[in-house]
Amino acid sequence: MKYLLDTNSLNLTTLRQGPRRNDLCTIQEVVDEHTAYGEKPSFIDDVGIEILTVKTKHLEVLKQIMADEGGNLRLVRLFTAEGAADALILAYVLAEREIRDTLFAEEYVVVTNDNALTTAAAKYGISCRNDLPNPHIQPNN
């Protein structure tokens, strides 16, 4: 399981103070948006966040999300400096689930405290949480 971080989750204190992890990722567009706020990209490398590349299959799914959510101005804020990557985060997770490049699809949980993103994700069956699990506590099986 991978934790896909949105822009606001990059500010989590637990992320910055915790150990380097291998279960964190984000898309390049989130990094670009976060950098626009003045954050140095080296922080992302320091905590071990994998930068995922958006491919054609993700953009194809984005077209459907924009058709479904284009009127949702809380999610799709194209003319502001915030939330521009939210719809693309949804598209990334859905495309990875539906159009696999490998035998087993990676499971993604979106980490966000953005209510609009959480609400939209629920429509598509995408799990969200507003914090990161402690990497030292193993879930019960």
C-alpha positions in Angstrom: 0.0 0.0 0.0 1.2 3.5 -0.9 0.1 6.8 0.7 -0.5 9.4 -2.1 0.0 12.8 -0.6 -1.8 15.9 -1.8 -0.4 19.4 -1.4 -1.7 20.2 2.1 -0.5 16.8 3.5 3.1 17.7 2.6 2.9 20.1 5.6 2.1 17.3 8.2 4.3 17.5 11.2 4.4 13.7 11.5 5.7 13.6 7.9 8.5 16.1 8.6 9.5 14.7 12.0 9.2 11.0 11.2 11.7 8.6 9.7 12.4 8.2 6.0 9.7 6.0 4.5 9.2 3.9 1.4 5.4 4.0 1.3 4.9 7.7 0.5 4.4 9.1 -2.9 2.9 12.1 -4.7 2.5 13.2 -8.3 4.8 15.8 -9.9 2.0 18.3 -10.2 1.6 18.3 -6.4 5.3 19.0 -6.0 5.0 21.8 -8.5 2.0 23.3 -6.6 3.8 22.9 -3.3 7.0 24.6 -4.7 4.9 27.5 -5.8 4.2 28.2 -2.1 7.9 28.5 -1.5 8.8 25.1 -0.2 12.2 23.7 -1.4 11.9 20.5 -3.3 14.7 18.9 -1.3 12.3 18.4 1.6 10.4 15.9 -0.6 13.6 13.9 -1.3 14.7 14.1 2.4 11.6 12.2 3.6 11.7 9.6 0.8 8.6 10.6 -1.1 8.5 8.9 -4.5 7.5 11.3 -7.3 5.0 9.6 -9.7 4.8 10.5 -13.3 1.4 11.2 -14.9 1.0 9.3 -18.1 -1.5 9.2 -21.0 -3.7 6.6 -19.2 -4.0 9.0 -16.2 -5.0 11.9 -18.5 -7.6 9.7 -20.2 -9.2 9.1 -16.8 -8.9 12.8 -15.9 -11.2 13.6 -18.9 -13.9 11.5 -17.3 -13.4 13.1 -13.8 -13.5 16.6 -15.3 -16.8 15.6 -17.1 -18.2 14.4 -13.8 -16.7 17.0 -11.4 -16.1 20.0 -13.7 -18.9 21.9 -12.0 -17.6 21.2 -8.5 -15.8 24.4 -7.9 -14.6 23.2 -4.4 -12.6 20.4 -6.1 -11.7 22.0 -9.5 -10.2 25.3 -8.8 -8.4 26.0 -12.0 -8.2 29.7 -11.6 -6.6 29.8 -8.2 -3.2 28.7 -6.9 -4.6 25.9 -4.8 -6.1 22.5 -5.4 -5.1 22.3 -9.1 -3.8 18.8 -8.7 -6.8 17.3 -6.8 -8.6 16.0 -9.8 -5.4 14.6 -11.2 -4.8 12.7 -7.9 -8.2 11.0 -8.3 -7.4 10.2 -12.0 -4.0 8.7 -11.0 -5.5 6.3 -8.5 -8.4 5.3 -10.7 -6.2 4.7 -13.7 -3.8 2.6 -11.7 -6.7 0.6 -10.4 -8.4 0.1 -13.8 -5.5 0.1 -16.3 -2.7 -2.0 -14.6 0.8 -2.1 -16.0 1.6 -5.1 -13.8 -0.2 -8.2 -12.6 -1.1 -6.7 -9.2 -2.3 -3.2 -8.9 -0.7 -1.0 -6.3 -3.3 0.1 -3.6 -3.3 3.8 -3.0 -4.7 5.8 0.0 -4.9 9.5 -0.5 -3.7 11.5 2.4 -5.5 14.9 2.6 -7.4 17.2 4.9 -9.2 18.7 1.9 -13.0 18.0 2.3 -13.7 18.5 -1.4 -11.1 16.0 -2.4 -12.2 13.5 0.3 -15.9 13.8 -0.8 -15.0 13.4 -4.5 -12.8 10.4 -3.7 -15.6 8.7 -1.9 -17.7 8.8 -5.1 -15.0 6.8 -6.8 -14.4 4.4 -4.0 -10.9 5.9 -3.2 -9.8 5.6 0.4 -8.7 8.8 2.1 -7.2 9.6 5.5 -6.1 12.9 7.0 -2.9 11.6 8.6 -0.2 9.1 8.1 -0.1 5.8 10.0 2.8 5.3 12.4 5.3 3.3 10.4 6.4 1.4 13.6 2.9 0.0 14.2 2.0 -3.0 12.1 -1.8 -3.4 11.3 -3.6 -6.4 12.6 -4.1 -9.1 10.0 
